[in-house]
Amino acid sequence: MFGGTEMKLKGKIAVVTGGGRGIGRSIAMTFAREGADLVIASDCDEEIRNVAREIEGLGRRVLPMVVDVSKPNDVYAFAEKTKEVMGGIDILVNNAGVVGKRFFVFLSDDDIWRRTVEVNLFGVYYCTKAFLPMIIERKQGRIISMASISGKQASPTNSAYAASKHGVIGITRTVAAEMGLMGLPGITVNAICPGVANTDMIHGPGGVIDELAGLLQISRDAVLDEKIKPMSIQKRLIDPEEIADMALYLASDAGRGITGQAINVCGGSVFY
Protein backbone atom coordinates (compact mmCIF):
# COMPACT_ATOMS: atom_id res chain seq x y z
CA MET A 1 0.00 0.00 0.00
CA PHE A 2 2.94 2.30 0.54
CA GLY A 3 6.54 2.24 -0.61
CA GLY A 4 9.63 0.51 0.73
CA THR A 5 10.60 -3.08 1.42
CA GLU A 6 11.38 -2.88 5.15
CA MET A 7 8.85 -4.55 7.44
CA LYS A 8 6.41 -1.88 8.63
CA LEU A 9 5.73 -3.37 12.08
CA LYS A 10 9.03 -5.03 12.95
CA GLY A 11 9.34 -5.54 16.70
CA LYS A 12 5.76 -4.45 17.43
CA ILE A 13 3.20 -6.40 19.45
CA ALA A 14 -0.39 -6.21 18.23
CA VAL A 15 -3.67 -7.40 19.72
CA VAL A 16 -6.41 -8.28 17.23
CA THR A 17 -9.86 -9.23 18.51
CA GLY A 18 -12.13 -11.21 16.24
CA GLY A 19 -8.94 -12.57 14.70
CA GLY A 20 -10.19 -16.01 13.77
CA ARG A 21 -11.88 -15.22 10.48
CA GLY A 22 -12.78 -12.57 7.94
CA ILE A 23 -11.39 -9.08 8.37
CA GLY A 24 -9.69 -9.89 11.68
CA ARG A 25 -7.81 -12.82 10.23
CA SER A 26 -6.66 -10.70 7.29
CA ILE A 27 -5.41 -7.98 9.64
CA ALA A 28 -3.59 -10.48 11.86
CA MET A 29 -1.87 -12.15 8.92
CA THR A 30 -0.95 -8.82 7.31
CA PHE A 31 0.57 -7.58 10.57
CA ALA A 32 2.49 -10.84 11.01
CA ARG A 33 3.91 -10.61 7.49
CA GLU A 34 5.04 -7.08 8.34
CA GLY A 35 7.00 -8.23 11.39
CA ALA A 36 4.56 -7.96 14.31
CA ASP A 37 4.06 -10.52 17.04
CA LEU A 38 0.38 -11.17 17.64
CA VAL A 39 -2.15 -11.67 20.39
CA ILE A 40 -5.35 -12.88 18.73
CA ALA A 41 -8.74 -13.37 20.33
CA SER A 42 -11.87 -15.04 19.05
CA ASP A 43 -14.98 -16.74 20.38
CA CYS A 44 -14.05 -19.92 18.47
CA ASP A 45 -11.12 -22.01 19.73
CA GLU A 46 -10.61 -23.95 16.48
CA GLU A 47 -10.52 -20.85 14.31
CA ILE A 48 -8.08 -18.99 16.53
CA ARG A 49 -5.71 -21.93 16.76
CA ASN A 50 -5.70 -22.35 12.98
CA VAL A 51 -4.72 -18.70 12.55
CA ALA A 52 -2.10 -19.03 15.29
CA ARG A 53 -0.45 -21.89 13.41
CA GLU A 54 -0.27 -19.75 10.27
CA ILE A 55 1.32 -16.89 12.21
CA GLU A 56 3.84 -19.23 13.83
CA GLY A 57 4.68 -20.46 10.34
CA LEU A 58 5.85 -16.92 9.56
CA GLY A 59 8.23 -17.05 12.50
CA ARG A 60 6.25 -14.74 14.75
CA ARG A 61 5.27 -15.15 18.38
CA VAL A 62 1.55 -15.53 18.87
CA LEU A 63 -0.77 -15.83 21.86
CA PRO A 64 -4.24 -17.15 20.91
CA MET A 65 -7.08 -16.80 23.39
CA VAL A 66 -10.81 -17.51 23.41
CA VAL A 67 -12.48 -14.33 24.65
CA ASP A 68 -16.01 -12.93 24.75
CA VAL A 69 -15.33 -9.20 24.43
CA SER A 70 -18.79 -8.38 25.78
CA LYS A 71 -17.78 -9.75 29.22
CA PRO A 72 -15.54 -7.34 31.11
CA ASN A 73 -14.00 -9.96 33.38
CA ASP A 74 -13.00 -12.01 30.31
CA VAL A 75 -11.43 -8.95 28.72
CA TYR A 76 -9.51 -7.91 31.82
CA ALA A 77 -8.17 -11.47 32.23
CA PHE A 78 -7.22 -11.38 28.53
CA ALA A 79 -5.27 -8.16 29.09
CA GLU A 80 -3.52 -9.53 32.19
CA LYS A 81 -2.45 -12.67 30.31
CA THR A 82 -1.18 -10.53 27.44
CA LYS A 83 0.88 -8.42 29.84
CA GLU A 84 2.26 -11.53 31.50
CA VAL A 85 3.25 -13.30 28.27
CA MET A 86 4.14 -10.43 25.93
CA GLY A 87 5.16 -7.72 28.40
CA GLY A 88 2.89 -5.11 26.84
CA ILE A 89 1.51 -4.07 23.48
CA ASP A 90 1.98 -1.42 20.81
CA ILE A 91 -1.20 -1.83 18.77
CA LEU A 92 -4.80 -2.71 19.64
CA VAL A 93 -7.22 -3.61 16.86
CA ASN A 94 -10.80 -3.74 18.11
CA ASN A 95 -12.27 -5.90 15.37
CA ALA A 96 -14.60 -8.35 17.13
CA GLY A 97 -18.20 -7.79 16.12
CA VAL A 98 -21.54 -9.25 15.16
CA VAL A 99 -23.99 -8.07 12.54
CA GLY A 100 -27.06 -9.14 14.49
CA LYS A 101 -30.38 -10.26 13.11
CA ARG A 102 -32.42 -8.18 10.69
CA PHE A 103 -35.62 -6.62 12.00
CA PHE A 104 -37.61 -3.50 11.37
CA VAL A 105 -37.10 -1.60 14.62
CA PHE A 106 -40.68 -1.99 15.82
CA LEU A 107 -40.31 -5.77 15.47
CA SER A 108 -36.85 -5.99 17.07
CA ASP A 109 -35.95 -8.69 19.57
CA ASP A 110 -34.69 -6.90 22.70
CA ASP A 111 -32.16 -9.60 23.60
CA ILE A 112 -30.62 -9.67 20.11
CA TRP A 113 -30.56 -5.86 20.00
CA ARG A 114 -28.77 -5.72 23.35
CA ARG A 115 -26.30 -8.46 22.44
CA THR A 116 -25.32 -6.66 19.22
CA VAL A 117 -24.54 -3.46 21.11
CA GLU A 118 -22.74 -5.34 23.90
CA VAL A 119 -20.33 -7.02 21.47
CA ASN A 120 -19.81 -4.18 19.00
CA LEU A 121 -19.69 -1.17 21.33
CA PHE A 122 -19.13 -2.39 24.86
CA GLY A 123 -16.48 -4.77 23.50
CA VAL A 124 -14.55 -1.80 22.09
CA TYR A 125 -14.95 0.03 25.39
CA TYR A 126 -13.79 -2.90 27.55
CA CYS A 127 -10.80 -3.71 25.35
CA THR A 128 -9.74 -0.07 25.06
CA LYS A 129 -10.03 0.39 28.82
CA ALA A 130 -8.03 -2.79 29.51
CA PHE A 131 -5.23 -2.36 26.97
CA LEU A 132 -4.77 1.41 26.72
CA PRO A 133 -2.69 1.61 29.95
CA MET A 134 -0.08 -0.65 28.33
CA ILE A 135 0.12 1.69 25.35
CA ILE A 136 0.29 4.75 27.61
CA GLU A 137 3.24 3.17 29.43
CA ARG A 138 5.18 3.24 26.15
CA LYS A 139 3.90 6.73 25.17
CA GLN A 140 3.62 5.41 21.62
CA GLY A 141 1.03 3.21 20.00
CA ARG A 142 -2.09 2.72 18.01
CA ILE A 143 -5.72 1.89 18.63
CA ILE A 144 -7.73 0.95 15.54
CA SER A 145 -11.40 0.08 15.92
CA MET A 146 -13.63 -1.43 13.28
CA ALA A 147 -16.65 0.77 12.73
CA SER A 148 -18.68 0.67 9.48
CA ILE A 149 -20.31 2.86 6.92
CA SER A 150 -23.37 2.04 9.05
CA GLY A 151 -21.71 4.17 11.71
CA LYS A 152 -22.17 7.19 9.45
CA GLN A 153 -25.59 6.57 7.95
CA ALA A 154 -28.78 4.58 8.39
CA SER A 155 -28.79 0.79 8.18
CA PRO A 156 -32.45 -0.09 7.55
CA THR A 157 -33.57 -3.29 9.32
CA ASN A 158 -30.42 -3.24 11.48
CA SER A 159 -30.81 -0.44 14.01
CA ALA A 160 -28.70 -2.15 16.69
CA TYR A 161 -25.73 -2.51 14.35
CA ALA A 162 -26.00 1.10 13.19
CA ALA A 163 -26.30 2.38 16.75
CA SER A 164 -23.30 0.35 17.90
CA LYS A 165 -21.10 1.50 15.03
CA HIS A 166 -22.06 5.15 15.49
CA GLY A 167 -20.94 4.61 19.08
CA VAL A 168 -17.61 3.13 18.00
CA ILE A 169 -16.87 6.31 16.05
CA GLY A 170 -17.84 8.39 19.09
CA ILE A 171 -15.52 6.59 21.47
CA THR A 172 -12.73 6.66 18.87
CA ARG A 173 -12.87 10.43 18.56
CA THR A 174 -13.13 10.91 22.30
CA VAL A 175 -10.16 8.70 23.21
CA ALA A 176 -8.08 10.39 20.51
CA ALA A 177 -8.91 13.76 22.07
CA GLU A 178 -8.06 12.41 25.52
CA MET A 179 -4.60 11.41 24.33
CA GLY A 180 -4.15 15.01 23.22
CA LEU A 181 -5.25 16.31 26.60
CA MET A 182 -2.75 13.99 28.26
CA GLY A 183 0.09 15.24 26.06
CA LEU A 184 0.57 11.89 24.30
CA PRO A 185 0.79 12.74 20.58
CA GLY A 186 2.52 9.45 19.84
CA ILE A 187 -0.69 7.52 20.53
CA THR A 188 -3.17 7.62 17.68
CA VAL A 189 -6.76 6.40 17.83
CA ASN A 190 -8.74 5.80 14.65
CA ALA A 191 -11.65 3.85 13.24
CA ILE A 192 -12.02 2.11 9.89
CA CYS A 193 -15.44 2.13 8.26
CA PRO A 194 -15.69 -0.76 5.78
CA GLY A 195 -18.38 -0.99 3.20
CA VAL A 196 -20.01 -4.35 2.60
CA ALA A 197 -17.12 -6.80 2.77
CA ASN A 198 -16.70 -10.15 1.08
CA THR A 199 -16.84 -12.27 4.25
CA ASP A 200 -18.98 -15.08 5.64
CA MET A 201 -20.75 -12.50 7.80
CA ILE A 202 -22.25 -11.19 4.56
CA HIS A 203 -22.69 -14.16 2.25
CA GLY A 204 -22.25 -17.18 4.53
CA PRO A 205 -25.15 -19.27 5.88
CA GLY A 206 -27.36 -17.05 8.02
CA GLY A 207 -25.41 -13.95 6.97
CA VAL A 208 -26.67 -10.59 5.79
CA ILE A 209 -27.72 -11.81 2.35
CA ASP A 210 -29.76 -14.66 3.81
CA GLU A 211 -31.32 -12.35 6.39
CA LEU A 212 -32.35 -9.74 3.83
CA ALA A 213 -33.60 -12.34 1.38
CA GLY A 214 -35.91 -13.73 4.03
CA LEU A 215 -37.05 -10.36 5.31
CA LEU A 216 -37.71 -8.85 1.88
CA GLN A 217 -38.91 -12.10 0.27
CA ILE A 218 -36.50 -11.88 -2.66
CA SER A 219 -33.70 -14.13 -3.89
CA ARG A 220 -30.12 -14.06 -2.64
CA ASP A 221 -28.98 -12.91 -6.09
CA ALA A 222 -31.48 -10.07 -6.01
CA VAL A 223 -30.24 -8.97 -2.59
CA LEU A 224 -26.65 -8.88 -3.83
CA ASP A 225 -27.31 -7.33 -7.25
CA GLU A 226 -30.17 -4.95 -6.40
CA LYS A 227 -29.63 -4.00 -2.75
CA ILE A 228 -25.96 -4.40 -1.84
CA LYS A 229 -23.75 -3.80 -4.88
CA PRO A 230 -25.54 -0.58 -5.94
CA MET A 231 -24.55 0.95 -2.58
CA SER A 232 -21.01 1.27 -3.96
CA ILE A 233 -20.09 3.34 -7.01
CA GLN A 234 -17.65 0.52 -7.80
CA LYS A 235 -20.58 -1.96 -7.70
CA ARG A 236 -18.64 -4.55 -5.71
CA LEU A 237 -17.90 -5.97 -2.30
CA ILE A 238 -14.75 -4.93 -0.44
CA ASP A 239 -12.01 -7.55 0.00
CA PRO A 240 -10.86 -8.07 3.62
CA GLU A 241 -7.27 -7.52 2.45
CA GLU A 242 -8.16 -3.94 1.47
CA ILE A 243 -9.27 -3.25 5.03
CA ALA A 244 -6.15 -4.95 6.39
CA ASP A 245 -4.00 -2.67 4.22
CA MET A 246 -5.66 0.39 5.76
CA ALA A 247 -5.15 -1.04 9.25
CA LEU A 248 -1.48 -1.58 8.41
CA TYR A 249 -1.11 2.01 7.24
CA LEU A 250 -2.68 3.37 10.42
CA ALA A 251 -0.61 1.02 12.60
CA SER A 252 2.67 1.94 10.93
CA ASP A 253 4.83 5.01 11.33
CA ALA A 254 3.40 6.31 8.06
CA GLY A 255 0.06 6.88 9.83
CA ARG A 256 1.52 8.87 12.71
CA GLY A 257 -0.29 12.08 11.72
CA ILE A 258 -3.74 10.51 11.51
CA THR A 259 -5.81 10.42 14.69
CA GLY A 260 -9.45 10.83 15.67
CA GLN A 261 -10.56 9.80 12.19
CA ALA A 262 -13.17 7.39 10.86
CA ILE A 263 -11.78 6.34 7.48
CA ASN A 264 -13.99 4.77 4.83
CA VAL A 265 -12.88 1.73 2.83
CA CYS A 266 -16.11 1.30 0.95
CA GLY A 267 -15.74 1.62 -2.81
CA GLY A 268 -17.46 5.00 -2.77
CA SER A 269 -20.54 4.08 -0.72
CA VAL A 270 -20.08 7.06 1.63
CA PHE A 271 -18.37 10.40 0.98
CA TYR A 272 -17.99 11.75 4.50
C-alpha positions in Angstrom: 0.0 0.0 0.0 2.9 2.3 0.5 6.5 2.2 -0.6 9.6 0.5 0.7 10.6 -3.1 1.4 11.4 -2.9 5.2 8.8 -4.5 7.4 6.4 -1.9 8.6 5.7 -3.4 12.1 9.0 -5.0 13.0 9.3 -5.5 16.7 5.8 -4.5 17.4 3.2 -6.4 19.4 -0.4 -6.2 18.2 -3.7 -7.4 19.7 -6.4 -8.3 17.2 -9.9 -9.2 18.5 -12.1 -11.2 16.2 -8.9 -12.6 14.7 -10.2 -16.0 13.8 -11.9 -15.2 10.5 -12.8 -12.6 7.9 -11.4 -9.1 8.4 -9.7 -9.9 11.7 -7.8 -12.8 10.2 -6.7 -10.7 7.3 -5.4 -8.0 9.6 -3.6 -10.5 11.9 -1.9 -12.2 8.9 -0.9 -8.8 7.3 0.6 -7.6 10.6 2.5 -10.8 11.0 3.9 -10.6 7.5 5.0 -7.1 8.3 7.0 -8.2 11.4 4.6 -8.0 14.3 4.1 -10.5 17.0 0.4 -11.2 17.6 -2.2 -11.7 20.4 -5.4 -12.9 18.7 -8.7 -13.4 20.3 -11.9 -15.0 19.1 -15.0 -16.7 20.4 -14.0 -19.9 18.5 -11.1 -22.0 19.7 -10.6 -24.0 16.5 -10.5 -20.8 14.3 -8.1 -19.0 16.5 -5.7 -21.9 16.8 -5.7 -22.3 13.0 -4.7 -18.7 12.5 -2.1 -19.0 15.3 -0.4 -21.9 13.4 -0.3 -19.7 10.3 1.3 -16.9 12.2 3.8 -19.2 13.8 4.7 -20.5 10.3 5.8 -16.9 9.6 8.2 -17.0 12.5 6.2 -14.7 14.8 5.3 -15.2 18.4 1.5 -15.5 18.9 -0.8 -15.8 21.9 -4.2 -17.2 20.9 -7.1 -16.8 23.4 -10.8 -17.5 23.4 -12.5 -14.3 24.7 -16.0 -12.9 24.7 -15.3 -9.2 24.4 -18.8 -8.4 25.8 -17.8 -9.7 29.2 -15.5 -7.3 31.1 -14.0 -10.0 33.4 -13.0 -12.0 30.3 -11.4 -8.9 28.7 -9.5 -7.9 31.8 -8.2 -11.5 32.2 -7.2 -11.4 28.5 -5.3 -8.2 29.1 -3.5 -9.5 32.2 -2.5 -12.7 30.3 -1.2 -10.5 27.4 0.9 -8.4 29.8 2.3 -11.5 31.5 3.3 -13.3 28.3 4.1 -10.4 25.9 5.2 -7.7 28.4 2.9 -5.1 26.8 1.5 -4.1 23.5 2.0 -1.4 20.8 -1.2 -1.8 18.8 -4.8 -2.7 19.6 -7.2 -3.6 16.9 -10.8 -3.7 18.1 -12.3 -5.9 15.4 -14.6 -8.3 17.1 -18.2 -7.8 16.1 -21.5 -9.3 15.2 -24.0 -8.1 12.5 -27.1 -9.1 14.5 -30.4 -10.3 13.1 -32.4 -8.2 10.7 -35.6 -6.6 12.0 -37.6 -3.5 11.4 -37.1 -1.6 14.6 -40.7 -2.0 15.8 -40.3 -5.8 15.5 -36.9 -6.0 17.1 -35.9 -8.7 19.6 -34.7 -6.9 22.7 -32.2 -9.6 23.6 -30.6 -9.7 20.1 -30.6 -5.9 20.0 -28.8 -5.7 23.4 -26.3 -8.5 22.4 -25.3 -6.7 19.2 -24.5 -3.5 21.1 -22.7 -5.3 23.9 -20.3 -7.0 21.5 -19.8 -4.2 19.0 -19.7 -1.2 21.3 -19.1 -2.4 24.9 -16.5 -4.8 23.5 -14.5 -1.8 22.1 -14.9 0.0 25.4 -13.8 -2.9 27.5 -10.8 -3.7 25.4 -9.7 -0.1 25.1 -10.0 0.4 28.8 -8.0 -2.8 29.5 -5.2 -2.4 27.0 -4.8 1.4 26.7 -2.7 1.6 29.9 -0.1 -0.7 28.3 0.1 1.7 25.3 0.3 4.8 27.6 3.2 3.2 29.4 5.2 3.2 26.2 3.9 6.7 25.2 3.6 5.4 21.6 1.0 3.2 20.0 -2.1 2.7 18.0 -5.7 1.9 18.6 -7.7 0.9 15.5 -11.4 0.1 15.9 -13.6 -1.4 13.3 -16.7 0.8 12.7 -18.7 0.7 9.5 -20.3 2.9 6.9 -23.4 2.0 9.0 -21.7 4.2 11.7 -22.2 7.2 9.4 -25.6 6.6 8.0 -28.8 4.6 8.4 -28.8 0.8 8.2 -32.4 -0.1 7.5 -33.6 -3.3 9.3 -30.4 -3.2 11.5 -30.8 -0.4 14.0 -28.7 -2.2 16.7 -25.7 -2.5 14.4 -26.0 1.1 13.2 -26.3 2.4 16.8 -23.3 0.3 17.9 -21.1 1.5 15.0 -22.1 5.2 15.5 -20.9 4.6 19.1 -17.6 3.1 18.0 -16.9 6.3 16.1 -17.8 8.4 19.1 -15.5 6.6 21.5 -12.7 6.7 18.9 -12.9 10.4 18.6 -13.1 10.9 22.3 -10.2 8.7 23.2 -8.1 10.4 20.5 -8.9 13.8 22.1 -8.1 12.4 25.5 -4.6 11.4 24.3 -4.1 15.0 23.2 -5.3 16.3 26.6 -2.7 14.0 28.3 0.1 15.2 26.1 0.6 11.9 24.3 0.8 12.7 20.6 2.5 9.4 19.8 -0.7 7.5 20.5 -3.2 7.6 17.7 -6.8 6.4 17.8 -8.7 5.8 14.6 -11.7 3.8 13.2 -12.0 2.1 9.9 -15.4 2.1 8.3 -15.7 -0.8 5.8 -18.4 -1.0 3.2 -20.0 -4.3 2.6 -17.1 -6.8 2.8 -16.7 -10.2 1.1 -16.8 -12.3 4.2 -19.0 -15.1 5.6 -20.8 -12.5 7.8 -22.2 -11.2 4.6 -22.7 -14.2 2.2 -22.3 -17.2 4.5 -25.2 -19.3 5.9 -27.4 -17.0 8.0 -25.4 -14.0 7.0 -26.7 -10.6 5.8 -27.7 -11.8 2.3 -29.8 -14.7 3.8 -31.3 -12.4 6.4 -32.3 -9.7 3.8 -33.6 -12.3 1.4 -35.9 -13.7 4.0 -37.1 -10.4 5.3 -37.7 -8.8 1.9 -38.9 -12.1 0.3 -36.5 -11.9 -2.7 -33.7 -14.1 -3.9 -30.1 -14.1 -2.6 -29.0 -12.9 -6.1 -31.5 -10.1 -6.0 -30.2 -9.0 -2.6 -26.7 -8.9 -3.8 -27.3 -7.3 -7.2 -30.2 -4.9 -6.4 -29.6 -4.0 -2.8 -26.0 -4.4 -1.8 -23.7 -3.8 -4.9 -25.5 -0.6 -5.9 -24.6 0.9 -2.6 -21.0 1.3 -4.0 -20.1 3.3 -7.0 -17.7 0.5 -7.8 -20.6 -2.0 -7.7 -18.6 -4.5 -5.7 -17.9 -6.0 -2.3 -14.8 -4.9 -0.4 -12.0 -7.5 0.0 -10.9 -8.1 3.6 -7.3 -7.5 2.5 -8.2 -3.9 1.5 -9.3 -3.2 5.0 -6.2 -4.9 6.4 -4.0 -2.7 4.2 -5.7 0.4 5.8 -5.1 -1.0 9.3 -1.5 -1.6 8.4 -1.1 2.0 7.2 -2.7 3.4 10.4 -0.6 1.0 12.6 2.7 1.9 10.9 4.8 5.0 11.3 3.4 6.3 8.1 0.1 6.9 9.8 1.5 8.9 12.7 -0.3 12.1 11.7 -3.7 10.5 11.5 -5.8 10.4 14.7 -9.4 10.8 15.7 -10.6 9.8 12.2 -13.2 7.4 10.9 -11.8 6.3 7.5 -14.0 4.8 4.8 -12.9 1.7 2.8 -16.1 1.3 1.0 -15.7 1.6 -2.8 -17.5 5.0 -2.8 -20.5 4.1 -0.7 -20.1 7.1 1.6 -18.4 10.4 1.0 -18.0 11.8 4.5 
